[in-house]
Amino acid sequence: MILEVAILNIRPNQNKAFEAAFQKAAPIIASMKGYINHHLKKCLEHPNQYILLVNWETLADHEIGFRQSAEYQDWKALLHHYYDPFPTVLHYQ
């Protein structure tokens, strides 16, 4: 199992809109091959920061199966404009 970790810094005053968009985006990632589960947590110390944790069966399921899919374009359209700066995504086993 691979754990994807992304620290998401959201543009000021966009938290509620981001959270609503994430609710729409969650079924996209959940439908992907190799997806196991995910958690989105809001930071207590930095109110515009979230951590996204996604468990995948393999690294390729995330890096190729998801990121190179048509579904990723929908995910991107829903969420990427909220990030500042764009998050660094790391993987752990």
MODELLER restraints for C-alpha pairs under 7 A, 6 or more apart:
rsr = mdl.restraints
at = mdl.atoms
rsr.add(forms.Gaussian(group=physical.xy_distance, feature=features.Distance(at['CA:1:A'], at['CA:55:A']), mean=6.68, stdev=0.5))
rsr.add(forms.Gaussian(group=physical.xy_distance, feature=features.Distance(at['CA:1:A'], at['CA:56:A']), mean=5.81, stdev=0.5))
rsr.add(forms.Gaussian(group=physical.xy_distance, feature=features.Distance(at['CA:1:A'], at['CA:57:A']), mean=4.69, stdev=0.5))
rsr.add(forms.Gaussian(group=physical.xy_distance, feature=features.Distance(at['CA:1:A'], at['CA:58:A']), mean=5.99, stdev=0.5))
rsr.add(forms.Gaussian(group=physical.xy_distance, feature=features.Distance(at['CA:1:A'], at['CA:93:A']), mean=6.33, stdev=0.5))
rsr.add(forms.Gaussian(group=physical.xy_distance, feature=features.Distance(at['CA:2:A'], at['CA:55:A']), mean=5.67, stdev=0.5))
rsr.add(forms.Gaussian(group=physical.xy_distance, feature=features.Distance(at['CA:2:A'], at['CA:56:A']), mean=5.14, stdev=0.5))
rsr.add(forms.Gaussian(group=physical.xy_distance, feature=features.Distance(at['CA:2:A'], at['CA:57:A']), mean=6.08, stdev=0.5))
rsr.add(forms.Gaussian(group=physical.xy_distance, feature=features.Distance(at['CA:2:A'], at['CA:58:A']), mean=5.75, stdev=0.5))
rsr.add(forms.Gaussian(group=physical.xy_distance, feature=features.Distance(at['CA:2:A'], at['CA:59:A']), mean=6.13, stdev=0.5))
rsr.add(forms.Gaussian(group=physical.xy_distance, feature=features.Distance(at['CA:2:A'], at['CA:91:A']), mean=6.43, stdev=0.5))
rsr.add(forms.Gaussian(group=physical.xy_distance, feature=features.Distance(at['CA:2:A'], at['CA:92:A']), mean=5.67, stdev=0.5))
rsr.add(forms.Gaussian(group=physical.xy_distance, feature=features.Distance(at['CA:2:A'], at['CA:93:A']), mean=4.94, stdev=0.5))
rsr.add(forms.Gaussian(group=physical.xy_distance, feature=features.Distance(at['CA:3:A'], at['CA:53:A']), mean=6.65, stdev=0.5))
rsr.add(forms.Gaussian(group=physical.xy_distance, feature=features.Distance(at['CA:3:A'], at['CA:54:A']), mean=5.69, stdev=0.5))
rsr.add(forms.Gaussian(group=physical.xy_distance, feature=features.Distance(at['CA:3:A'], at['CA:55:A']), mean=4.60, stdev=0.5))
rsr.add(forms.Gaussian(group=physical.xy_distance, feature=features.Distance(at['CA:3:A'], at['CA:56:A']), mean=6.36, stdev=0.5))
rsr.add(forms.Gaussian(group=physical.xy_distance, feature=features.Distance(at['CA:3:A'], at['CA:91:A']), mean=5.47, stdev=0.5))
rsr.add(forms.Gaussian(group=physical.xy_distance, feature=features.Distance(at['CA:3:A'], at['CA:92:A']), mean=5.00, stdev=0.5))
rsr.add(forms.Gaussian(group=physical.xy_distance, feature=features.Distance(at['CA:3:A'], at['CA:93:A']), mean=6.22, stdev=0.5))
rsr.add(forms.Gaussian(group=physical.xy_distance, feature=features.Distance(at['CA:4:A'], at['CA:53:A']), mean=5.62, stdev=0.5))
rsr.add(forms.Gaussian(group=physical.xy_distance, feature=features.Distance(at['CA:4:A'], at['CA:54:A']), mean=5.00, stdev=0.5))
rsr.add(forms.Gaussian(group=physical.xy_distance, feature=features.Distance(at['CA:4:A'], at['CA:55:A']), mean=6.22, stdev=0.5))
rsr.add(forms.Gaussian(group=physical.xy_distance, feature=features.Distance(at['CA:4:A'], at['CA:89:A']), mean=6.79, stdev=0.5))
rsr.add(forms.Gaussian(group=physical.xy_distance, feature=features.Distance(at['CA:4:A'], at['CA:90:A']), mean=5.82, stdev=0.5))
rsr.add(forms.Gaussian(group=physical.xy_distance, feature=features.Distance(at['CA:4:A'], at['CA:91:A']), mean=4.55, stdev=0.5))
rsr.add(forms.Gaussian(group=physical.xy_distance, feature=features.Distance(at['CA:4:A'], at['CA:92:A']), mean=6.53, stdev=0.5))
rsr.add(forms.Gaussian(group=physical.xy_distance, feature=features.Distance(at['CA:5:A'], at['CA:52:A']), mean=5.85, stdev=0.5))
rsr.add(forms.Gaussian(group=physical.xy_distance, feature=features.Distance(at['CA:5:A'], at['CA:53:A']), mean=4.91, stdev=0.5))
rsr.add(forms.Gaussian(group=physical.xy_distance, feature=features.Distance(at['CA:5:A'], at['CA:54:A']), mean=6.77, stdev=0.5))
rsr.add(forms.Gaussian(group=physical.xy_distance, feature=features.Distance(at['CA:5:A'], at['CA:89:A']), mean=5.71, stdev=0.5))
rsr.add(forms.Gaussian(group=physical.xy_distance, feature=features.Distance(at['CA:5:A'], at['CA:90:A']), mean=5.32, stdev=0.5))
rsr.add(forms.Gaussian(group=physical.xy_distance, feature=features.Distance(at['CA:5:A'], at['CA:91:A']), mean=6.15, stdev=0.5))
rsr.add(forms.Gaussian(group=physical.xy_distance, feature=features.Distance(at['CA:6:A'], at['CA:51:A']), mean=5.73, stdev=0.5))
rsr.add(forms.Gaussian(group=physical.xy_distance, feature=features.Distance(at['CA:6:A'], at['CA:52:A']), mean=5.15, stdev=0.5))
rsr.add(forms.Gaussian(group=physical.xy_distance, feature=features.Distance(at['CA:6:A'], at['CA:53:A']), mean=6.70, stdev=0.5))
rsr.add(forms.Gaussian(group=physical.xy_distance, feature=features.Distance(at['CA:6:A'], at['CA:87:A']), mean=6.22, stdev=0.5))
rsr.add(forms.Gaussian(group=physical.xy_distance, feature=features.Distance(at['CA:6:A'], at['CA:88:A']), mean=6.09, stdev=0.5))
rsr.add(forms.Gaussian(group=physical.xy_distance, feature=features.Distance(at['CA:6:A'], at['CA:89:A']), mean=4.65, stdev=0.5))
rsr.add(forms.Gaussian(group=physical.xy_distance, feature=features.Distance(at['CA:6:A'], at['CA:90:A']), mean=6.61, stdev=0.5))
rsr.add(forms.Gaussian(group=physical.xy_distance, feature=features.Distance(at['CA:7:A'], at['CA:50:A']), mean=5.93, stdev=0.5))
rsr.add(forms.Gaussian(group=physical.xy_distance, feature=features.Distance(at['CA:7:A'], at['CA:51:A']), mean=4.61, stdev=0.5))
rsr.add(forms.Gaussian(group=physical.xy_distance, feature=features.Distance(at['CA:7:A'], at['CA:52:A']), mean=6.44, stdev=0.5))
rsr.add(forms.Gaussian(group=physical.xy_distance, feature=features.Distance(at['CA:7:A'], at['CA:87:A']), mean=5.90, stdev=0.5))
rsr.add(forms.Gaussian(group=physical.xy_distance, feature=features.Distance(at['CA:7:A'], at['CA:88:A']), mean=6.91, stdev=0.5))
rsr.add(forms.Gaussian(group=physical.xy_distance, feature=features.Distance(at['CA:8:A'], at['CA:49:A']), mean=5.60, stdev=0.5))
rsr.add(forms.Gaussian(group=physical.xy_distance, feature=features.Distance(at['CA:8:A'], at['CA:50:A']), mean=5.01, stdev=0.5))
rsr.add(forms.Gaussian(group=physical.xy_distance, feature=features.Distance(at['CA:8:A'], at['CA:51:A']), mean=5.87, stdev=0.5))
rsr.add(forms.Gaussian(group=physical.xy_distance, feature=features.Distance(at['CA:8:A'], at['CA:83:A']), mean=6.44, stdev=0.5))
rsr.add(forms.Gaussian(group=physical.xy_distance, feature=features.Distance(at['CA:8:A'], at['CA:87:A']), mean=5.60, stdev=0.5))
rsr.add(forms.Gaussian(group=physical.xy_distance, feature=features.Distance(at['CA:9:A'], at['CA:48:A']), mean=5.86, stdev=0.5))
rsr.add(forms.Gaussian(group=physical.xy_distance, feature=features.Distance(at['CA:9:A'], at['CA:49:A']), mean=4.54, stdev=0.5))
rsr.add(forms.Gaussian(group=physical.xy_distance, feature=features.Distance(at['CA:9:A'], at['CA:50:A']), mean=6.51, stdev=0.5))
rsr.add(forms.Gaussian(group=physical.xy_distance, feature=features.Distance(at['CA:9:A'], at['CA:83:A']), mean=5.55, stdev=0.5))
rsr.add(forms.Gaussian(group=physical.xy_distance, feature=features.Distance(at['CA:9:A'], at['CA:84:A']), mean=5.67, stdev=0.5))
rsr.add(forms.Gaussian(group=physical.xy_distance, feature=features.Distance(at['CA:9:A'], at['CA:85:A']), mean=6.58, stdev=0.5))
rsr.add(forms.Gaussian(group=physical.xy_distance, feature=features.Distance(at['CA:10:A'], at['CA:48:A']), mean=5.16, stdev=0.5))
rsr.add(forms.Gaussian(group=physical.xy_distance, feature=features.Distance(at['CA:10:A'], at['CA:49:A']), mean=6.05, stdev=0.5))
rsr.add(forms.Gaussian(group=physical.xy_distance, feature=features.Distance(at['CA:10:A'], at['CA:82:A']), mean=5.35, stdev=0.5))
rsr.add(forms.Gaussian(group=physical.xy_distance, feature=features.Distance(at['CA:10:A'], at['CA:83:A']), mean=4.79, stdev=0.5))
rsr.add(forms.Gaussian(group=physical.xy_distance, feature=features.Distance(at['CA:10:A'], at['CA:84:A']), mean=5.87, stdev=0.5))
rsr.add(forms.Gaussian(group=physical.xy_distance, feature=features.Distance(at['CA:11:A'], at['CA:48:A']), mean=6.98, stdev=0.5))
rsr.add(forms.Gaussian(group=physical.xy_distance, feature=features.Distance(at['CA:11:A'], at['CA:82:A']), mean=5.69, stdev=0.5))
rsr.add(forms.Gaussian(group=physical.xy_distance, feature=features.Distance(at['CA:11:A'], at['CA:83:A']), mean=6.07, stdev=0.5))
rsr.add(forms.Gaussian(group=physical.xy_distance, feature=features.Distance(at['CA:11:A'], at['CA:84:A']), mean=5.74, stdev=0.5))
rsr.add(forms.Gaussian(group=physical.xy_distance, feature=features.Distance(at['CA:12:A'], at['CA:48:A']), mean=6.58, stdev=0.5))
rsr.add(forms.Gaussian(group=physical.xy_distance, feature=features.Distance(at['CA:15:A'], at['CA:48:A']), mean=6.52, stdev=0.5))
rsr.add(forms.Gaussian(group=physical.xy_distance, feature=features.Distance(at['CA:18:A'], at['CA:79:A']), mean=6.95, stdev=0.5))
rsr.add(forms.Gaussian(group=physical.xy_distance, feature=features.Distance(at['CA:18:A'], at['CA:82:A']), mean=6.48, stdev=0.5))
rsr.add(forms.Gaussian(group=physical.xy_distance, feature=features.Distance(at['CA:21:A'], at['CA:78:A']), mean=5.91, stdev=0.5))
rsr.add(forms.Gaussian(group=physical.xy_distance, feature=features.Distance(at['CA:21:A'], at['CA:79:A']), mean=6.51, stdev=0.5))
rsr.add(forms.Gaussian(group=physical.xy_distance, feature=features.Distance(at['CA:22:A'], at['CA:79:A']), mean=6.86, stdev=0.5))
rsr.add(forms.Gaussian(group=physical.xy_distance, feature=features.Distance(at['CA:25:A'], at['CA:75:A']), mean=5.65, stdev=0.5))
rsr.add(forms.Gaussian(group=physical.xy_distance, feature=features.Distance(at['CA:25:A'], at['CA:78:A']), mean=6.64, stdev=0.5))
rsr.add(forms.Gaussian(group=physical.xy_distance, feature=features.Distance(at['CA:28:A'], at['CA:71:A']), mean=6.53, stdev=0.5))
rsr.add(forms.Gaussian(group=physical.xy_distance, feature=features.Distance(at['CA:28:A'], at['CA:75:A']), mean=6.80, stdev=0.5))
rsr.add(forms.Gaussian(group=physical.xy_distance, feature=features.Distance(at['CA:32:A'], at['CA:66:A']), mean=6.53, stdev=0.5))
rsr.add(forms.Gaussian(group=physical.xy_distance, feature=features.Distance(at['CA:33:A'], at['CA:61:A']), mean=6.46, stdev=0.5))
rsr.add(forms.Gaussian(group=physical.xy_distance, feature=features.Distance(at['CA:34:A'], at['CA:56:A']), mean=5.35, stdev=0.5))
rsr.add(forms.Gaussian(group=physical.xy_distance, feature=features.Distance(at['CA:34:A'], at['CA:57:A']), mean=4.82, stdev=0.5))
rsr.add(forms.Gaussian(group=physical.xy_distance, feature=features.Distance(at['CA:34:A'], at['CA:58:A']), mean=6.70, stdev=0.5))
rsr.add(forms.Gaussian(group=physical.xy_distance, feature=features.Distance(at['CA:34:A'], at['CA:61:A']), mean=5.34, stdev=0.5))
rsr.add(forms.Gaussian(group=physical.xy_distance, feature=features.Distance(at['CA:35:A'], at['CA:55:A']), mean=6.41, stdev=0.5))
rsr.add(forms.Gaussian(group=physical.xy_distance, feature=features.Distance(at['CA:35:A'], at['CA:56:A']), mean=4.73, stdev=0.5))
rsr.add(forms.Gaussian(group=physical.xy_distance, feature=features.Distance(at['CA:35:A'], at['CA:57:A']), mean=6.47, stdev=0.5))
rsr.add(forms.Gaussian(group=physical.xy_distance, feature=features.Distance(at['CA:36:A'], at['CA:55:A']), mean=5.25, stdev=0.5))
rsr.add(forms.Gaussian(group=physical.xy_distance, feature=features.Distance(at['CA:36:A'], at['CA:56:A']), mean=5.38, stdev=0.5))
rsr.add(forms.Gaussian(group=physical.xy_distance, feature=features.Distance(at['CA:36:A'], at['CA:57:A']), mean=6.76, stdev=0.5))
rsr.add(forms.Gaussian(group=physical.xy_distance, feature=features.Distance(at['CA:37:A'], at['CA:54:A']), mean=5.85, stdev=0.5))
rsr.add(forms.Gaussian(group=physical.xy_distance, feature=features.Distance(at['CA:37:A'], at['CA:55:A']), mean=5.40, stdev=0.5))
rsr.add(forms.Gaussian(group=physical.xy_distance, feature=features.Distance(at['CA:38:A'], at['CA:53:A']), mean=5.40, stdev=0.5))
rsr.add(forms.Gaussian(group=physical.xy_distance, feature=features.Distance(at['CA:38:A'], at['CA:54:A']), mean=4.19, stdev=0.5))
rsr.add(forms.Gaussian(group=physical.xy_distance, feature=features.Distance(at['CA:38:A'], at['CA:55:A']), mean=6.16, stdev=0.5))
rsr.add(forms.Gaussian(group=physical.xy_distance, feature=features.Distance(at['CA:39:A'], at['CA:52:A']), mean=5.85, stdev=0.5))
rsr.add(forms.Gaussian(group=physical.xy_distance, feature=features.Distance(at['CA:39:A'], at['CA:53:A']), mean=5.18, stdev=0.5))
rsr.add(forms.Gaussian(group=physical.xy_distance, feature=features.Distance(at['CA:39:A'], at['CA:54:A']), mean=6.55, stdev=0.5))
rsr.add(forms.Gaussian(group=physical.xy_distance, feature=features.Distance(at['CA:40:A'], at['CA:50:A']), mean=6.70, stdev=0.5))
rsr.add(forms.Gaussian(group=physical.xy_distance, feature=features.Distance(at['CA:40:A'], at['CA:51:A']), mean=5.74, stdev=0.5))
rsr.add(forms.Gaussian(group=physical.xy_distance, feature=features.Distance(at['CA:40:A'], at['CA:52:A']), mean=4.60, stdev=0.5))
rsr.add(forms.Gaussian(group=physical.xy_distance, feature=features.Distance(at['CA:40:A'], at['CA:53:A']), mean=6.45, stdev=0.5))
rsr.add(forms.Gaussian(group=physical.xy_distance, feature=features.Distance(at['CA:41:A'], at['CA:50:A']), mean=5.41, stdev=0.5))
rsr.add(forms.Gaussian(group=physical.xy_distance, feature=features.Distance(at['CA:41:A'], at['CA:51:A']), mean=5.32, stdev=0.5))
rsr.add(forms.Gaussian(group=physical.xy_distance, feature=features.Distance(at['CA:41:A'], at['CA:52:A']), mean=6.62, stdev=0.5))
rsr.add(forms.Gaussian(group=physical.xy_distance, feature=features.Distance(at['CA:42:A'], at['CA:49:A']), mean=6.15, stdev=0.5))
rsr.add(forms.Gaussian(group=physical.xy_distance, feature=features.Distance(at['CA:42:A'], at['CA:50:A']), mean=4.36, stdev=0.5))
rsr.add(forms.Gaussian(group=physical.xy_distance, feature=features.Distance(at['CA:42:A'], at['CA:51:A']), mean=6.59, stdev=0.5))
rsr.add(forms.Gaussian(group=physical.xy_distance, feature=features.Distance(at['CA:43:A'], at['CA:49:A']), mean=5.47, stdev=0.5))
rsr.add(forms.Gaussian(group=physical.xy_distance, feature=features.Distance(at['CA:43:A'], at['CA:50:A']), mean=5.49, stdev=0.5))
rsr.add(forms.Gaussian(group=physical.xy_distance, feature=features.Distance(at['CA:56:A'], at['CA:62:A']), mean=6.73, stdev=0.5))
rsr.add(forms.Gaussian(group=physical.xy_distance, feature=features.Distance(at['CA:66:A'], at['CA:72:A']), mean=6.02, stdev=0.5))
